[in-house]
Amino acid sequence: MTAPIGLPALETTLARDLSLLGYPHRDWVPLRTHLGRPILDVLVVGAGQSGLSAAFALMREKVKNILVVDAKPEGKEGPWVDFARMVTLRTPKHVTGPDLGIPNLTFQAWYEAQHGAEGWTTLKLIPKELWAAYLGWYRRTLGLPVRNGVRVGALSWNAQAQAWEAPTTSASGNETLLARKVVLATGIDGAGRWEAPSVLQGVPKKFWSHTRDDIDFGALKGKKVGVLGAGASAFDNASVALEAGAEVALFFRREKLVDVNPYRWAEFTGFLKHHSDLDDARKWAFISHFVKMGQLPPADTLARARNHPGFSLHAASPWTAVETVGERVRVTTPKGTFDFDYLIVGTGFVTDLSLRPELENLKDSIALWSDRYTPPESQRFDDLGRHPFLGSSGEFLPKDPSSPWISSLFCYTFAGLPSLGFAGAFISGLKYSLPKLVDGITRQLYREDADHFLQTLKAYDAKEF
Ligand SMILES: Cc1cc2nc3c(=O)[nH]c(=O)nc-3n(C[C@H](O)[C@H](O)[C@H](O)COP(=O)(O)OP(=O)(O)OC[C@H]3O[C@@H](n4cnc5c(N)ncnc54)[C@H](O)[C@@H]3O)c2cc1C
């Protein structure tokens, strides 16, 4: 058995890799100010896997006047050590992405440096806490400029500064940042919000939670819990409730559990790299079929719940009504009524830019798919129509030509799905979506300063001899 080399040794090798790959070395984006205020080249909102790897990708292209902010404390970014209740990632362990093709920056290299090659061989899937720890190491070892505890509010365009005004709130006070480009890496729900079904309207919150919520599972010991949804999160939460000693009944709308995962189908170069190059009709046809295929729990997640005697599955059982009966809730389905002490809904999120505080001032200026494409009736999905109609690098496009500056804002969230395929909020999409994002940003920065660069060329007189 080969002894693990340890993280310090890995970091030394990585530092050498980065210096070997450092060409071209020169920082190139001219610094800008406005009325004495510094202007960032790029502000990245969100320090999860998408925001961190976008920052690294920018720095590799020598765009360094950047800042990443996150509302959450350091180490708590994203869902991994917050509301994610699965044991491991669903993504296969060998999937790369944040490493940008640098072997010693991969999750595998980080893991092997601590647990050896044999340890890697025996690892089946990546525990979620380890993924969060890897991202923490990634951020520290690359020296990424991140500020935690900073929440970005409603963005607005400052035409004089040719930059975004990004108001921020934090414990140390409010500040408005200026940035030429902004990347919204705000998460899987970053273009909408986690959503509970309307059937729960009027039911006091003390009787139910969404899987995104903090849930006191200890209080569910010996209780009867109803769970709605058949995606991974519904089963994850059902399992945690079962492990806490509850009896759990899980309800879903379809006749049977979905057992084919379109996301696994999608993990090949063609789709990951070139969905964004298709015509609108084909883009829509692919993604509407994804939606039609539906969500499923990974096999180990399903087994985790099914292994409990107190677990029951209810197919073709949407909740048609929910009402309180004394200190309990009564759920009505086409197959009967069921009384519970508590309900958990795993109904995911909706995409709707009007729900995003960051886009409060911009929501009516951003082109949506419903503005640009009318699908055949058989492919109609209203939620998909509310997705932004993005440019090839994930830039928002203006609803009308009067606001071209909208394209200085980049959507690096799950909402890139119809336009780009797997863009933000997908581990398996990072490898191909990051270069597209950064190409779009460096292209805009260079074009906007092209006259400046021409002047620098004309003024260039570094004598060769
Ligand atoms: C429970 C769960 C399990 C998942 N499992 C997998 C998996 O196994 N494989 C996979 O590929 N994908 C998985 N995903 C999908 C996706 O990879 C994750 O959602 C991942 O966290 C996305 O990374 P991200 O960096 O885009 O967003 P996040 O990790 O969510 O980070 C976004 C950050 O933005 C910050 N933020 C948001 N708005 C603001 C604001 N206005 N100001 C400042 N900060 C802000 C948030 O605090 C958050 O930390 C899972 C998602 C969930 C919810």
The ligand as a Gaussian input file, in Angstrom:
#p B3LYP/6-31G(d) Opt

LIG

0 1
 C      -29.680000      18.553000      -1.852000
 C      -28.931000      18.732000      -3.138000
 C      -28.100000      17.732000      -3.599000
 C      -27.422000      17.885000      -4.816000
 N      -26.611000      16.884000      -5.245000
 C      -25.943000      17.053000      -6.417000
 C      -25.047000      16.041000      -6.892000
 O      -24.862000      15.022000      -6.263000
 N      -24.411000      16.258000      -8.078000
 C      -24.592000      17.415000      -8.815000
 O      -23.993000      17.589000      -9.868000
 N      -25.419000      18.386000      -8.378000
 C      -26.092000      18.207000      -7.222000
 N      -26.913000      19.200000      -6.801000
 C      -27.111000      20.364000      -7.682000
 C      -25.963000      21.384000      -7.584000
 O      -24.747000      20.830000      -7.920000
 C      -25.866000      21.987000      -6.262000
 O      -27.020000      22.716000      -6.076000
 C      -24.647000      22.897000      -6.091000
 O      -24.671000      23.386000      -4.791000
 C      -24.645000      24.025000      -7.084000
 O      -23.467000      24.767000      -6.873000
 P      -23.511000      26.331000      -7.056000
 O      -22.165000      26.848000      -6.713000
 O      -24.062000      26.636000      -8.382000
 O      -24.590000      26.812000      -6.000000
 P      -24.532000      26.727000      -4.426000
 O      -23.586000      25.686000      -3.994000
 O      -25.934000      26.652000      -3.986000
 O      -23.910000      28.137000      -4.015000
 C      -24.624000      29.301000      -4.258000
 C      -24.253000      30.277000      -3.163000
 O      -24.794000      31.551000      -3.533000
 C      -25.052000      32.248000      -2.346000
 N      -25.997000      33.313000      -2.681000
 C      -27.209000      33.192000      -3.276000
 N      -27.773000      34.411000      -3.459000
 C      -26.889000      35.316000      -2.948000
 C      -26.885000      36.745000      -2.835000
 N      -27.894000      37.492000      -3.293000
 N      -25.812000      37.337000      -2.248000
 C      -24.759000      36.600000      -1.793000
 N      -24.713000      35.239000      -1.868000
 C      -25.751000      34.616000      -2.450000
 C      -25.623000      31.196000      -1.395000
 O      -25.405000      31.577000      -0.060000
 C      -24.838000      29.932000      -1.792000
 O      -23.792000      29.655000      -0.885000
 C      -27.594000      19.067000      -5.582000
 C      -28.427000      20.083000      -5.109000
 C      -29.084000      19.931000      -3.898000
 C      -29.963000      21.037000      -3.411000

